[in-house]
Amino acid sequence: MDSKNNRKSIWGWYFYDWASQPYNTLLITFIFAPYFSSAVAENSVDGQTMWATMIALAGIFLAFTSPIFGAISDSAGPRKPWIFFFSIMYISGAAYLWNATPDMANVTMVLLMFAIGMVGMELSQTFVNSMLPSLASRAEIGRISGSGWAFGYVGGVFSLFIMLLFFAENDAGVTFIGIPPIFGLDAAAREGTRFVGILTAAWFFIFMIPFFLWVKDEPRREKINTAVSKGLSELIVTLRKLPKKRSLAA
């Protein structure tokens, strides 16, 4: 790969971090999580408990599946079809959060779709990260990985500014700069805050385009069932070690 195409591929790889970061920044941390606990759930205590429980369950699912998908990403190739599939999970999970109306009767579907999007984000990152060794030398991987993280962090902050300035309303029905949510969104129905799911999904959809266009994929190197077997073996070994490692078993 010539240097020009290689730089383009690396920038495409960076754009994954820019595209995916709002799920962490907007949904898990600053906008949707507080809104869910304070306005969607019956009360804030139950809301925080349900939220933490769903994140824990998603984490357990990832703990059991990540070794399998990690083995596939390292050995099977190509990776973009997997990333595309998990991207659909990300976008679907984020976009569904628009339906999280204040004091809704059944929050289970909202929590489930949030978890689906979170799993999609984490597993897509597994495959994206496995592409880095084909884009750079071993000596450059650390620098490029750090630059990608920084680029993603900036994207997350930028998306947060957009939400706070133009969409997320306070109790008075206005945003941080004192205007109603744009696009005619109904502040009384908390549509400005609920728009965070749509923004996160659209952000990911748009900014993943450079990744899919610029980053080169690799041909199949190993059968998927062989890679799955490797992943299951790694998982079994890890589970057997749990009783001996209190930090992991806790």
C-alpha positions as CSV (number, residue, x, y, z in Angstrom):
1,M,0.0,0.0,0.0
2,D,1.5,3.4,-1.0
3,S,1.9,6.1,1.6
4,K,-1.0,8.2,0.3
5,N,-3.5,5.3,0.4
6,N,-2.1,4.3,3.8
7,R,-2.7,7.7,5.3
8,K,-6.2,7.6,3.9
9,S,-6.9,4.2,5.4
10,I,-5.6,5.4,8.7
11,W,-7.9,8.5,8.6
12,G,-10.8,6.1,7.8
13,W,-9.8,4.1,10.8
14,Y,-9.8,7.3,12.9
15,F,-13.3,8.1,11.8
16,Y,-14.7,5.0,13.5
17,D,-13.8,6.5,16.9
18,W,-15.3,9.8,15.8
19,A,-18.5,8.1,14.7
20,S,-18.9,5.7,17.7
21,Q,-18.0,7.9,20.6
22,P,-21.4,9.6,21.1
23,Y,-22.9,6.4,22.3
24,N,-20.6,6.7,25.3
25,T,-20.7,10.4,25.7
26,L,-24.4,11.2,25.0
27,L,-26.2,8.0,25.9
28,I,-24.2,6.2,28.6
29,T,-22.9,9.3,30.4
30,F,-24.3,12.8,29.9
31,I,-27.7,13.0,28.2
32,F,-29.8,9.8,28.0
33,A,-28.8,8.1,31.2
34,P,-29.8,11.0,33.5
35,Y,-33.0,11.6,31.4
36,F,-34.0,7.9,31.8
37,S,-33.5,7.9,35.5
38,S,-35.2,11.2,36.2
39,A,-38.0,11.3,33.6
40,V,-38.7,7.9,31.9
41,A,-38.5,5.5,34.9
42,E,-41.2,5.7,37.7
43,N,-38.6,7.2,40.1
44,S,-34.9,8.0,40.0
45,V,-33.9,5.2,42.3
46,D,-35.7,2.5,40.2
47,G,-34.3,4.2,37.1
48,Q,-30.7,4.1,38.2
49,T,-31.1,0.5,39.4
50,M,-32.7,-0.7,36.1
51,W,-30.0,1.2,34.1
52,A,-27.2,-0.3,36.0
53,T,-28.7,-3.8,35.8
54,M,-29.0,-3.6,32.0
55,I,-25.5,-2.3,31.6
56,A,-24.3,-5.2,33.8
57,L,-26.2,-7.7,31.8
58,A,-24.8,-6.3,28.5
59,G,-21.3,-6.5,30.1
60,I,-21.8,-10.2,31.0
61,F,-23.0,-11.0,27.5
62,L,-19.9,-9.2,26.1
63,A,-17.6,-11.1,28.5
64,F,-18.9,-14.4,27.1
65,T,-19.0,-13.4,23.4
66,S,-15.9,-11.2,23.0
67,P,-13.4,-14.1,23.0
68,I,-15.3,-15.7,20.2
69,F,-15.7,-12.6,18.1
70,G,-12.1,-11.6,19.0
71,A,-10.9,-14.9,17.5
72,I,-13.0,-14.4,14.4
73,S,-11.7,-10.9,13.9
74,D,-8.1,-12.0,14.3
75,S,-8.2,-15.1,12.1
76,A,-11.2,-15.3,9.8
77,G,-11.5,-12.1,7.8
78,P,-12.9,-10.2,6.0
79,R,-14.0,-7.9,8.8
80,K,-16.2,-5.2,7.2
81,P,-19.3,-7.5,6.9
82,W,-19.2,-8.1,10.7
83,I,-18.7,-4.4,11.3
84,F,-21.6,-3.6,9.1
85,F,-23.8,-6.0,11.0
86,F,-22.8,-4.6,14.4
87,S,-23.3,-1.1,13.0
88,I,-26.9,-1.9,12.3
89,M,-27.3,-3.0,16.0
90,Y,-25.7,0.3,17.1
91,I,-27.9,2.5,14.9
92,S,-31.1,0.6,15.7
93,G,-30.4,0.7,19.4
94,A,-29.6,4.4,19.5
95,A,-32.5,5.5,17.2
96,Y,-35.1,3.5,19.2
97,L,-34.4,5.7,22.3
98,W,-36.5,8.4,20.6
99,N,-39.5,6.3,21.9
100,A,-38.5,6.8,25.5
101,T,-41.3,9.2,26.5
102,P,-41.6,10.6,30.0
103,D,-43.2,8.3,32.5
104,M,-43.8,5.6,30.0
105,A,-45.5,2.4,31.3
106,N,-43.0,-0.2,30.0
107,V,-39.4,0.7,29.9
108,T,-38.1,-2.9,29.1
109,M,-37.9,-2.4,25.3
110,V,-36.0,0.9,25.7
111,L,-33.5,-0.8,28.0
112,L,-33.2,-3.8,25.7
113,M,-32.6,-1.7,22.6
114,F,-30.1,0.4,24.5
115,A,-28.2,-2.8,25.4
116,I,-28.4,-4.0,21.8
117,G,-26.8,-0.8,20.6
118,M,-24.1,-1.0,23.3
119,V,-23.3,-4.5,22.3
120,G,-23.1,-3.5,18.7
121,M,-20.7,-0.7,19.6
122,E,-18.4,-2.9,21.6
123,L,-18.3,-5.8,19.2
124,S,-17.8,-3.6,16.2
125,Q,-14.8,-2.0,18.0
126,T,-13.3,-5.5,18.4
127,F,-13.3,-5.9,14.6
128,V,-12.1,-2.4,13.9
129,N,-9.2,-2.7,16.3
130,S,-8.1,-5.9,14.7
131,M,-7.6,-4.1,11.4
132,L,-5.0,-1.7,12.8
133,P,-1.9,-4.1,12.5
134,S,-2.6,-4.2,8.7
135,L,-2.5,-0.4,8.5
136,A,0.7,0.4,10.4
137,S,3.9,-1.1,11.6
138,R,4.2,-2.4,15.2
139,A,6.2,0.7,16.2
140,E,3.4,3.0,14.9
141,I,0.4,1.1,16.4
142,G,0.5,2.9,19.7
143,R,0.7,6.4,18.2
144,I,-2.1,5.7,15.8
145,S,-4.3,4.1,18.4
146,G,-3.8,7.1,20.7
147,S,-4.6,9.5,17.9
148,G,-7.7,7.7,17.1
149,W,-8.9,7.8,20.7
150,A,-8.2,11.5,20.8
151,F,-10.0,12.1,17.6
152,G,-13.0,10.2,18.9
153,Y,-12.9,12.2,22.2
154,V,-13.1,15.4,20.3
155,G,-16.1,14.0,18.3
156,G,-17.8,13.1,21.5
157,V,-17.3,16.5,23.0
158,F,-18.5,18.2,19.8
159,S,-21.7,16.1,19.7
160,L,-22.3,17.0,23.4
161,F,-22.1,20.7,22.6
162,I,-24.6,20.2,19.7
163,M,-27.0,18.5,22.1
164,L,-26.7,21.0,24.9
165,L,-26.8,24.1,22.7
166,F,-29.6,23.1,20.3
167,F,-31.6,20.2,21.6
168,A,-31.6,19.1,25.3
169,E,-34.1,21.2,27.1
170,N,-34.1,22.0,30.8
171,D,-37.1,22.2,33.1
172,A,-38.0,25.6,31.6
173,G,-38.1,24.1,28.1
174,V,-35.1,25.8,26.7
175,T,-31.6,24.7,25.9
176,F,-28.3,25.8,27.4
177,I,-28.3,29.0,25.3
178,G,-31.9,29.8,26.2
179,I,-33.7,28.7,23.0
180,P,-36.4,26.1,22.5
181,P,-35.2,22.9,20.9
182,I,-34.7,23.4,17.1
183,F,-36.6,21.7,14.3
184,G,-39.8,22.5,16.2
185,L,-39.3,19.7,18.7
186,D,-41.8,19.8,21.6
187,A,-40.0,20.7,24.8
188,A,-43.0,19.7,26.9
189,A,-42.8,16.1,25.6
190,R,-39.0,16.2,26.1
191,E,-38.5,15.7,22.3
192,G,-35.3,17.8,22.4
193,T,-33.6,15.4,24.9
194,R,-35.1,12.3,23.2
195,F,-33.6,13.5,20.0
196,V,-30.2,12.3,21.4
197,G,-30.9,8.8,20.1
198,I,-31.6,10.1,16.6
199,L,-28.5,12.3,16.7
200,T,-26.3,9.4,17.9
201,A,-27.6,7.1,15.2
202,A,-27.3,9.7,12.4
203,W,-23.9,10.7,13.6
204,F,-22.6,7.1,13.4
205,F,-24.3,6.5,10.0
206,I,-22.7,9.6,8.4
207,F,-19.2,9.4,9.9
208,M,-18.8,5.6,9.3
209,I,-18.9,6.3,5.6
210,P,-15.1,7.3,5.5
211,F,-14.3,4.1,7.4
212,F,-16.1,1.8,4.9
213,L,-14.8,3.7,1.9
214,W,-11.2,4.2,2.9
215,V,-10.1,1.3,5.1
216,K,-8.9,-1.8,3.2
217,D,-10.3,-5.1,4.3
218,E,-8.5,-8.4,4.2
219,P,-9.4,-11.7,2.5
220,R,-10.5,-14.8,4.4
221,R,-7.5,-16.5,6.0
222,E,-9.2,-19.1,8.1
223,K,-12.6,-20.8,8.3
224,I,-15.1,-19.2,10.7
225,N,-15.8,-22.4,12.5
226,T,-12.1,-22.8,13.2
227,A,-11.9,-19.3,14.6
228,V,-15.0,-19.9,16.7
229,S,-13.5,-23.0,18.1
230,K,-10.4,-21.0,19.1
231,G,-12.6,-18.4,20.8
232,L,-14.5,-21.0,22.7
233,S,-11.3,-22.6,23.9
234,E,-10.0,-19.3,25.1
235,L,-13.3,-18.7,26.9
236,I,-13.2,-22.1,28.6
237,V,-9.6,-21.5,29.7
238,T,-10.6,-18.1,31.2
239,L,-13.6,-19.6,33.1
240,R,-11.5,-22.3,34.5
241,K,-9.0,-19.7,35.8
242,L,-11.8,-17.7,37.6
243,P,-11.7,-19.6,40.9
244,K,-7.9,-19.0,41.1
245,K,-8.2,-15.2,40.4
246,R,-10.3,-13.5,42.9
247,S,-10.2,-10.2,41.0
248,L,-11.9,-11.9,38.0
249,A,-14.3,-14.0,40.0
250,A,-15.6,-11.1,42.1
